[in-house]
Amino acid sequence: MAERRQIVAAWTRDGSLEPLVQGGLTDADCDAMVENAIGKLAIPLGIATNFLINGQDVLVPMAIEEPSVIAAASNAARMIRAGGGFVASTDPPLTVAQIELRGADALAAEKVRAVADEILARSNAVQPQMVSLGGGAREVLVRSDVGDATRIVVHLVVDCRDAMGANTVNTMAEAIAPYLATVTGAQVGLRILTNLADRRLARASCQVPAAALARGDFSGEQVGAGIAAASDFATADPYRAATHNKGIFNGVDAVLLATGNDWRAVEAGGHAYAAHGGTYGPLGTWQWDGTQLRGEIEMPMAVGIVGGASRAHPAAAKCIEITGVTTAQELAQVAVCAGLASNLAALAALASEGIQAGHMKLHHRHTARSQP
């Protein structure tokens, strides 16, 4: 472990991993972060290796209690590296606040649209720092398709720059709600962000040559065809898709937890997005053309590198530093690539010797330590 720390420390600005070695939180930190604090619960933090993202080598911090996940992601990243690595991209960092108006008349939606510029101005007035950084409210949308005919929902679209944005958009939503009630004559209902961040998608793709897929007695062609068949299974069956996506979140959640991001929000948005076509399906898919495997993933990824625990937690800040990212969009790309790698690792095992062979080998180290 000391040698690993020395290697990873070289990727940091100050050459130190002290917050990670000590856990990063004092009692005072814990007491400031949560209510009724009595201590802290440690979770192992490891580094997934072999990640080549948009031509750049990246060390990927992963905080997770489950054995084999980090090793599997590293192995899958090695396979993907053989095909040129990950190609990743993200949408602009747009987060949406919802303001519900109840008891609206037939003209309420048009009344809101008529004052859209005023809504944007009032919203930006309560978050001048965000505006000064190049962000702020960008668009006002009105929905009248939400159940009750007398309910309309105003979507305030906000560019949150390098913040996840929950506090920003919630503050804006609460600030402009009384004005919307005055404009429409309707009653204000809920005013809060949506975690279905479909304006803030992250995506990644990769290609894996057959030779890199070979494992044990299974040829690369066999494994590649098996992975594609498993992907088809997930597309056809929501029961399988749920487990398929759990494998993706093994990678995504571990990166988000390590970097102090709200993994619960991203999970909620990811599962909702997986069902946006009317049936729950896979977030990542794979195709086999006979010589190489192509993987793609797309999912909402509202993350930040400023604000919240990503800065308040010294260990999370150090993990962000290790990745080398400089924007929230770059961190989203790292997380989605970790998800695609974790998905590939699971499917490659399922298409060959089975999931338990590698997992249990590492799991036994864990269970051996828990014996009395």
C-alpha positions as CSV (number, residue, x, y, z in Angstrom):
1,M,0.0,0.0,0.0
2,A,2.9,2.4,0.7
3,E,4.2,1.9,-2.8
4,R,0.8,2.6,-4.3
5,R,0.4,5.8,-2.3
6,Q,3.8,7.0,-3.5
7,I,2.8,6.4,-7.1
8,V,-0.6,8.1,-6.8
9,A,0.9,11.0,-4.8
10,A,3.0,11.9,-7.8
11,W,-0.2,12.8,-9.6
12,T,-1.1,15.4,-7.0
13,R,0.0,19.1,-6.8
14,D,1.6,18.8,-3.3
15,G,2.8,15.2,-3.6
16,S,0.7,14.2,-0.5
17,L,-2.2,11.9,0.1
18,E,-2.6,12.8,3.7
19,P,-6.4,13.3,3.7
20,L,-6.9,9.9,2.2
21,V,-4.5,8.1,4.6
22,Q,-6.3,9.6,7.6
23,G,-9.8,9.5,6.3
24,G,-10.0,13.3,5.8
25,L,-12.5,14.2,8.5
26,T,-12.1,15.5,12.0
27,D,-14.8,15.4,14.6
28,A,-15.4,19.1,13.9
29,D,-15.8,18.4,10.1
30,C,-18.4,15.6,10.8
31,D,-20.3,17.8,13.2
32,A,-20.5,20.6,10.6
33,M,-21.5,18.3,7.8
34,V,-24.3,16.2,9.4
35,E,-26.7,16.5,12.3
36,N,-26.2,14.5,15.6
37,A,-22.8,13.3,14.4
38,I,-21.1,10.7,16.6
39,G,-18.2,9.6,14.4
40,K,-17.5,8.5,10.9
41,L,-17.8,5.3,8.8
42,A,-14.7,4.4,6.7
43,I,-15.1,2.9,3.3
44,P,-12.1,1.6,1.3
45,L,-10.7,3.9,-1.4
46,G,-8.9,2.4,-4.3
47,I,-7.6,3.5,-7.7
48,A,-8.8,2.0,-11.0
49,T,-6.0,2.0,-13.5
50,N,-5.6,1.7,-17.3
51,F,-8.2,4.4,-18.1
52,L,-7.5,6.3,-21.3
53,I,-10.2,9.0,-21.8
54,N,-10.2,11.3,-24.8
55,G,-6.5,10.5,-25.2
56,Q,-5.5,11.3,-21.6
57,D,-4.4,8.8,-19.0
58,V,-6.6,9.1,-15.9
59,L,-6.3,7.6,-12.4
60,V,-9.9,6.9,-11.2
61,P,-10.5,7.0,-7.4
62,M,-13.3,4.6,-6.4
63,A,-14.8,4.4,-2.9
64,I,-16.6,1.1,-2.5
65,E,-17.0,-1.7,0.1
66,E,-17.5,-4.5,-2.5
67,P,-14.5,-6.6,-3.5
68,S,-13.6,-7.1,-7.2
69,V,-15.2,-3.9,-8.5
70,I,-12.0,-1.9,-8.8
71,A,-10.0,-4.8,-10.2
72,A,-12.7,-5.5,-12.7
73,A,-13.0,-1.9,-13.9
74,S,-9.2,-1.7,-14.3
75,N,-9.2,-4.9,-16.3
76,A,-12.0,-3.7,-18.5
77,A,-10.2,-0.4,-19.0
78,R,-7.2,-2.3,-20.2
79,M,-9.3,-4.1,-22.8
80,I,-10.8,-0.8,-23.9
81,R,-7.4,0.8,-24.0
82,A,-6.4,-1.8,-26.6
83,G,-9.1,-0.3,-28.9
84,G,-8.0,3.3,-28.4
85,G,-9.6,4.1,-25.1
86,F,-12.8,5.9,-24.2
87,V,-14.3,8.7,-26.2
88,A,-16.4,10.8,-23.8
89,S,-18.5,13.9,-24.0
90,T,-21.1,15.8,-22.0
91,D,-23.8,18.3,-22.4
92,P,-23.5,21.8,-20.9
93,P,-24.1,21.7,-17.1
94,L,-27.8,22.5,-17.2
95,T,-29.9,21.7,-14.1
96,V,-33.7,22.1,-14.1
97,A,-35.8,23.5,-11.3
98,Q,-39.5,22.7,-11.2
99,I,-42.1,25.2,-9.9
100,E,-45.6,23.6,-9.7
101,L,-48.6,25.9,-10.0
102,R,-52.0,24.4,-9.0
103,G,-55.4,25.7,-9.9
104,A,-54.2,27.4,-13.0
105,D,-56.6,28.6,-15.7
106,A,-56.4,27.9,-19.4
107,L,-54.3,31.0,-20.0
108,A,-51.8,30.4,-17.3
109,A,-49.1,28.8,-19.5
110,E,-49.2,31.7,-21.9
111,K,-49.0,34.2,-19.1
112,V,-45.8,32.6,-17.9
113,R,-44.3,32.5,-21.4
114,A,-45.1,36.2,-21.8
115,V,-42.9,37.1,-18.8
116,A,-40.1,34.6,-19.5
117,D,-37.4,37.4,-19.7
118,E,-38.5,38.8,-16.3
119,I,-38.4,35.3,-14.8
120,L,-34.8,34.9,-15.9
121,A,-33.8,38.3,-14.6
122,R,-35.4,37.7,-11.2
123,S,-33.8,34.3,-11.0
124,N,-30.3,35.6,-11.8
125,A,-30.7,38.4,-9.3
126,V,-30.7,35.9,-6.4
127,Q,-27.6,34.1,-7.6
128,P,-25.2,36.9,-8.8
129,Q,-22.1,34.8,-8.1
130,M,-23.2,32.1,-10.4
131,V,-23.9,34.7,-13.1
132,S,-20.5,36.3,-12.6
133,L,-18.9,32.8,-13.2
134,G,-20.7,32.6,-16.6
135,G,-23.7,30.6,-15.4
136,G,-27.3,31.5,-14.5
137,A,-30.8,31.0,-15.6
138,R,-31.0,30.3,-19.4
139,E,-34.5,29.2,-20.3
140,V,-38.1,29.0,-19.1
141,L,-40.3,26.1,-20.2
142,V,-43.9,25.5,-19.3
143,R,-45.6,22.1,-19.1
144,S,-49.3,21.5,-18.9
145,D,-49.2,17.7,-19.4
146,V,-48.8,16.7,-15.8
147,G,-51.9,15.0,-14.7
148,D,-54.5,17.5,-13.5
149,A,-55.6,19.9,-16.2
150,T,-55.4,22.8,-13.7
151,R,-51.7,22.1,-12.9
152,I,-48.9,23.6,-14.9
153,V,-45.2,23.1,-14.2
154,V,-42.6,25.7,-14.9
155,H,-39.1,24.4,-15.8
156,L,-36.3,26.9,-15.0
157,V,-33.2,25.8,-16.9
158,V,-30.0,26.9,-15.1
159,D,-26.4,26.7,-16.2
160,C,-24.6,25.7,-13.0
161,R,-21.1,25.7,-14.3
162,D,-18.9,23.5,-12.1
163,A,-21.5,23.0,-9.3
164,M,-23.9,20.1,-9.1
165,G,-26.5,22.9,-8.7
166,A,-29.1,21.7,-6.3
167,N,-28.9,24.6,-3.9
168,T,-28.6,27.1,-6.7
169,V,-31.7,26.1,-8.6
170,N,-33.7,25.4,-5.4
171,T,-33.0,29.0,-4.2
172,M,-34.0,30.4,-7.6
173,A,-37.2,28.3,-7.6
174,E,-38.3,29.5,-4.2
175,A,-37.4,33.1,-5.1
176,I,-39.5,33.3,-8.2
177,A,-42.5,31.2,-7.1
178,P,-44.4,34.1,-5.5
179,Y,-44.0,36.1,-8.7
180,L,-45.3,33.2,-10.8
181,A,-48.3,33.0,-8.5
182,T,-49.0,36.7,-9.0
183,V,-48.7,36.4,-12.8
184,T,-51.0,33.4,-13.1
185,G,-53.3,33.7,-10.1
186,A,-52.5,30.1,-9.4
187,Q,-51.4,28.5,-6.1
188,V,-47.7,27.6,-5.7
189,G,-47.1,23.9,-5.1
190,L,-43.6,22.3,-5.1
191,R,-40.5,24.2,-6.0
192,I,-37.4,22.0,-6.3
193,L,-35.0,20.6,-8.8
194,T,-35.6,17.4,-10.8
195,N,-33.0,14.7,-10.6
196,L,-34.0,13.5,-14.0
197,A,-31.2,15.6,-15.4
198,D,-31.9,14.9,-19.1
199,R,-30.5,18.3,-20.1
200,R,-27.1,17.3,-18.6
201,L,-26.2,14.0,-20.2
202,A,-22.8,12.3,-20.2
203,R,-21.9,9.7,-22.8
204,A,-19.0,7.5,-23.7
205,S,-18.1,5.0,-26.3
206,C,-15.3,2.5,-26.9
207,Q,-14.2,-0.3,-29.2
208,V,-12.5,-3.5,-28.1
209,P,-10.7,-5.7,-30.5
210,A,-11.4,-9.5,-30.3
211,A,-7.9,-10.3,-29.1
212,A,-8.3,-8.2,-26.0
213,L,-11.5,-10.0,-25.1
214,A,-10.1,-13.5,-24.9
215,R,-10.1,-15.0,-21.4
216,G,-9.2,-18.5,-20.3
217,D,-10.6,-21.1,-22.6
218,F,-12.9,-18.6,-24.3
219,S,-11.8,-16.9,-27.6
220,G,-12.3,-13.2,-28.1
221,E,-15.0,-13.9,-30.7
222,Q,-16.9,-16.0,-28.2
223,V,-16.7,-13.4,-25.5
224,G,-17.6,-10.6,-27.9
225,A,-20.7,-12.4,-29.2
226,G,-21.7,-13.3,-25.7
227,I,-21.5,-9.7,-24.5
228,A,-23.6,-8.5,-27.4
229,A,-26.2,-11.2,-26.6
230,A,-26.3,-10.2,-23.0
231,S,-26.8,-6.6,-24.1
232,D,-29.8,-7.6,-26.2
233,F,-31.2,-9.5,-23.2
234,A,-31.1,-6.4,-21.1
235,T,-32.8,-4.4,-23.9
236,A,-35.6,-7.0,-24.0
237,D,-36.1,-7.6,-20.3
238,P,-36.4,-5.0,-17.5
239,Y,-35.5,-7.7,-14.9
240,R,-32.2,-8.2,-16.6
241,A,-31.8,-4.5,-17.3
242,A,-31.9,-3.7,-13.6
243,T,-29.0,-5.9,-12.9
244,H,-27.2,-4.7,-16.0
245,N,-27.5,-1.1,-14.8
246,K,-26.5,-2.1,-11.3
247,G,-23.1,-3.1,-12.8
248,I,-22.8,0.3,-14.4
249,F,-23.5,2.0,-11.1
250,N,-20.8,-0.1,-9.4
251,G,-18.4,2.1,-11.3
252,V,-20.4,5.4,-11.3
253,D,-21.3,5.4,-7.7
254,A,-17.8,4.6,-6.5
255,V,-16.4,7.5,-8.4
256,L,-19.1,9.9,-7.1
257,L,-18.7,8.8,-3.5
258,A,-14.9,9.2,-3.8
259,T,-15.3,12.8,-5.1
260,G,-18.0,13.9,-2.7
261,N,-20.9,13.9,-5.1
262,D,-24.5,13.0,-4.6
263,W,-24.6,9.5,-6.0
264,R,-28.2,9.0,-4.9
265,A,-29.3,11.9,-7.1
266,V,-27.4,10.5,-10.1
267,E,-28.8,7.0,-9.5
268,A,-32.4,8.4,-9.3
269,G,-31.9,10.3,-12.6
270,G,-30.2,7.3,-14.2
271,H,-32.9,4.9,-13.4
272,A,-35.6,7.4,-14.5
273,Y,-33.7,7.9,-17.8
274,A,-33.5,4.2,-18.3
275,A,-37.3,4.2,-18.4
276,H,-37.8,7.3,-20.5
277,G,-38.9,5.3,-23.5
278,G,-41.7,3.8,-21.6
279,T,-40.0,0.5,-20.6
280,Y,-37.0,0.2,-18.3
281,G,-33.9,-0.6,-20.3
282,P,-30.1,-0.6,-20.2
283,L,-28.1,2.6,-19.9
284,G,-25.1,1.0,-21.7
285,T,-25.3,-1.2,-24.9
286,W,-22.9,-3.4,-26.8
287,Q,-22.7,-4.6,-30.4
288,W,-20.4,-7.2,-32.0
289,D,-19.5,-7.0,-35.7
290,G,-17.4,-10.2,-35.8
291,T,-14.0,-8.6,-35.2
292,Q,-14.6,-6.0,-32.5
293,L,-17.0,-5.0,-29.8
294,R,-18.5,-1.5,-29.6
295,G,-19.9,-0.1,-26.4
296,E,-21.9,3.0,-25.8
297,I,-23.4,4.6,-22.7
298,E,-25.6,7.7,-22.1
299,M,-27.1,8.9,-18.9
300,P,-27.8,12.0,-16.8
301,M,-24.8,13.0,-14.8
302,A,-25.3,16.1,-12.6
303,V,-22.0,16.4,-10.7
304,G,-19.8,19.1,-9.3
305,I,-16.3,19.9,-8.3
306,V,-17.1,23.0,-6.3
307,G,-19.5,23.3,-3.4
308,G,-21.0,20.6,-1.2
309,A,-18.8,17.7,0.0
310,S,-16.6,17.9,-3.1
311,R,-14.8,20.8,-1.4
312,A,-15.9,20.5,2.3
313,H,-14.5,16.9,2.5
314,P,-10.7,17.1,2.2
315,A,-10.5,13.5,1.0
316,A,-13.0,14.2,-1.8
317,A,-11.1,17.3,-2.8
318,K,-7.9,15.2,-3.0
319,C,-9.7,12.5,-5.1
320,I,-10.8,15.2,-7.6
321,E,-7.2,16.4,-7.7
322,I,-6.0,12.9,-8.5
323,T,-8.2,12.6,-11.5
324,G,-6.7,15.7,-13.0
325,V,-10.1,17.1,-14.0
326,T,-10.7,20.9,-14.1
327,T,-14.4,21.1,-14.8
328,A,-17.6,19.3,-13.6
329,Q,-18.1,18.1,-17.2
330,E,-14.7,16.3,-17.2
331,L,-15.6,14.6,-13.9
332,A,-18.9,13.5,-15.4
333,Q,-16.9,11.9,-18.3
334,V,-14.7,10.0,-15.8
335,A,-17.7,8.7,-13.9
336,V,-19.5,7.6,-17.0
337,C,-16.4,5.8,-18.4
338,A,-16.1,4.0,-15.0
339,G,-19.7,2.9,-15.5
340,L,-19.1,1.6,-19.0
341,A,-15.9,-0.2,-17.9
342,S,-17.7,-1.9,-14.9
343,N,-20.5,-2.9,-17.3
344,L,-18.0,-4.5,-19.7
345,A,-16.2,-6.3,-16.9
346,A,-19.4,-7.9,-15.6
347,L,-20.7,-8.9,-19.1
348,A,-17.3,-10.4,-20.1
349,A,-17.4,-12.6,-17.0
350,L,-21.0,-13.6,-17.6
351,A,-20.2,-14.4,-21.3
352,S,-17.3,-16.7,-20.2
353,E,-16.5,-18.4,-16.9
354,G,-19.3,-16.7,-14.9
355,I,-19.5,-13.9,-12.5
356,Q,-18.5,-15.7,-9.4
357,A,-15.0,-17.1,-10.3
358,G,-13.2,-13.8,-10.1
359,H,-15.5,-12.1,-7.6
360,M,-15.3,-14.9,-5.0
361,K,-11.5,-15.1,-5.3
362,L,-11.3,-11.6,-4.0
363,H,-14.4,-11.9,-1.8
364,H,-12.7,-14.7,0.2
365,R,-10.0,-12.2,1.4
366,H,-12.7,-10.1,2.8
367,T,-14.7,-12.9,4.5
368,A,-11.5,-14.4,6.0
369,R,-11.0,-11.2,8.0
370,S,-14.5,-11.3,9.3
371,Q,-14.2,-14.7,10.9
372,P,-14.0,-14.7,14.8
